[in-house]
């Protein structure tokens, strides 16, 4: 090969390099921008998931507090009403208190059915059925035709058993919210 030919090849390569440099630089920059965009999208998705988890946890916490309060109130009103029935002191105010607690329980339970985890919902279902049975037994006792297992003592014992089940439900709620049930072994003033 002659030196003219070598010079021509070098010149063509130089011109090609000069012409291709911006294209290759642009492609490299586009890939870099695409990778940055993908990283940002991933970070945004991660942030969105964290926010959804936080909102979901807060919704469950609020729902569990409301449901817990409604279940407790309903059970307490059932106990109070049962004692009124036993003493023959049922009046309109006692009936209204029981009905208000019952309606609040139904509303809280309906919300919990949409929000609660499956493990918590199994306890809620069990307690809702048990409260319904207690209500029916208590009303039948009030009306003077108790069920075979519907004496004052049996209903009272059943409502006490519900308290134990309520403790288990509360534990399931706390576990679902990530709250540990381990007891502190040291007092706040103790050093680690």
C-alpha positions in Angstrom: 0.0 0.0 0.0 1.2 3.4 -0.9 1.6 6.2 1.5 -1.2 8.1 -0.3 -3.6 5.2 0.3 -2.6 5.1 4.0 -3.2 8.8 4.3 -6.6 8.4 2.6 -7.6 5.6 5.0 -6.4 7.6 8.0 -8.3 10.6 6.8 -11.5 8.6 6.2 -11.1 7.1 9.7 -10.6 10.5 11.2 -13.6 12.0 9.4 -15.7 8.9 10.4 -14.6 9.2 14.0 -15.4 12.9 14.0 -18.8 12.2 12.5 -19.6 9.3 14.7 -18.4 10.8 18.0 -21.5 12.9 18.6 -23.8 10.0 17.7 -21.9 7.6 20.0 -21.8 10.2 22.7 -25.5 10.9 22.3 -26.3 7.1 22.5 -24.1 6.8 25.6 -25.7 9.8 27.2 -29.2 8.4 26.3 -28.3 5.1 28.0 -27.1 6.9 31.0 -30.3 9.1 31.2 -32.4 6.0 30.7 -30.6 4.2 33.5 -31.0 7.3 35.7 -34.7 7.5 34.8 -35.2 3.8 35.6 -33.5 4.2 39.0 -35.7 7.2 39.8 -38.8 5.3 38.7 -37.7 2.4 41.0 -37.1 4.8 43.9 -40.5 6.4 43.3 -42.2 3.0 43.2 -40.5 2.0 46.4 -41.5 5.3 48.1 -45.1 4.8 46.9 -45.2 1.2 48.3 -43.8 2.5 51.6 -46.5 5.2 51.7 -49.2 2.7 50.9 -48.0 0.4 53.6 -47.9 3.4 56.1 -51.4 4.5 55.1 -52.7 0.9 55.3 -51.1 0.4 58.7 -52.7 3.6 59.9 -56.1 2.6 58.5 -55.9 -0.8 60.2 -54.8 0.8 63.5 -57.7 3.3 63.5 -60.1 0.5 62.5 -58.8 -1.8 65.2 -59.1 0.9 67.8 -62.7 1.7 66.8 -63.6 -2.0 66.5 -62.0 -2.8 69.8 -63.9 0.0 71.5 -67.2 -1.0 69.9 -66.8 -4.7 70.9 -66.0 -3.8 74.5 -68.9 -1.3 74.7 -71.3 -3.9 73.3 -70.2 -6.6 75.7 -70.3 -4.2 78.7 -73.9 -3.1 77.7 -74.9 -6.8 77.3 -73.6 -7.4 80.8 -75.4 -4.4 82.2 -78.6 -5.3 80.4 -78.3 -8.9 81.7 -78.1 -7.6 85.3 -81.1 -5.3 84.7 -83.0 -8.4 83.4 -81.9 -10.4 86.4 -83.1 -7.7 88.8 -86.3 -7.0 86.8 -85.2 -3.4 86.3 -85.2 -3.2 82.5 -86.3 0.2 81.4 -86.4 2.2 78.1 -83.0 3.8 78.8 -81.3 0.4 79.3 -82.8 -0.9 76.1 -81.7 2.2 74.2 -78.1 1.9 75.6 -77.9 -1.7 74.5 -79.3 -0.9 71.0 -76.9 2.0 70.6 -74.0 -0.2 71.5 -75.2 -3.0 69.2 -75.5 -0.6 66.3 -72.0 0.9 66.9 -70.7 -2.7 67.0 -72.3 -3.5 63.7 -70.9 -0.4 62.1 -67.3 -1.0 63.4 -67.6 -4.7 62.4 -68.6 -3.8 58.9 -65.6 -1.5 58.5 -63.3 -4.1 59.9 -64.6 -6.7 57.4 -63.1 -4.4 54.7 -59.8 -3.6 56.4 -58.8 -6.3 58.9 -56.3 -9.0 58.1 -57.5 -12.5 57.7 -56.1 -13.6 61.1 -57.9 -10.7 62.9 -61.0 -11.1 60.9 -61.3 -14.8 62.1 -61.4 -13.5 65.7 -63.8 -10.7 64.8 -66.2 -13.1 63.1 -66.1 -15.5 66.1 -66.8 -12.7 68.6 -69.5 -11.1 66.4 -71.4 -14.5 66.3 -70.9 -15.0 70.1 -72.1 -11.4 70.9 -75.1 -12.1 68.6 -75.9 -15.3 70.5 -75.5 -13.5 73.8 -77.9 -10.8 72.7 -80.5 -13.3 71.6 -80.2 -15.3 74.8 -80.4 -12.2 76.9 -83.5 -10.8 75.0 -85.2 -14.2 75.3 -84.5 -14.2 79.1 -85.9 -10.7 79.3 -89.1 -11.8 77.4 -89.6 -14.7 79.8 -88.8 -17.7 77.6 -85.1 -18.5 78.1 -83.3 -20.9 75.9 -82.2 -24.2 77.4 -78.7 -22.7 77.9 -80.0 -19.2 78.6 -80.1 -18.8 82.3 -78.7 -15.7 83.9 -75.7 -17.7 85.2 -75.0 -19.4 81.8 -75.2 -16.1 79.9 -73.0 -14.4 82.5 -70.4 -17.2 82.2 -70.6 -17.0 78.4 -70.0 -13.2 78.4 -67.0 -13.8 80.8 -65.7 -16.3 78.3 -66.0 -13.6 75.6 -63.7 -11.5 77.5 -61.0 -14.2 77.2 -61.6 -14.4 73.5 -61.4 -10.6 73.3 -57.9 -10.8 74.8 -56.9 -13.2 72.0 -58.4 -10.9 69.4 -56.6 -7.9 70.8 -53.3 -9.9 70.6 -54.0 -10.7 67.0 -54.7 -7.0 66.3 -51.4 -6.0 68.0 -49.5 -8.7 66.1 -51.0 -7.5 62.8 -49.8 -3.9 63.6 -46.3 -5.2 64.4 -46.6 -4.4 68.1 -44.5 -6.7 70.3 -46.1 -8.3 73.3 -42.8 -8.9 75.1 -42.7 -7.5 78.6 -40.1 -5.0 79.6 -37.7 -6.6 82.1 -36.1 -3.3 83.2 -37.6 -0.1 84.4 -37.2 3.2 82.4 -34.5 4.5 84.8 -32.3 1.3 84.5 -29.2 1.6 82.4 -28.7 -0.9 79.6 
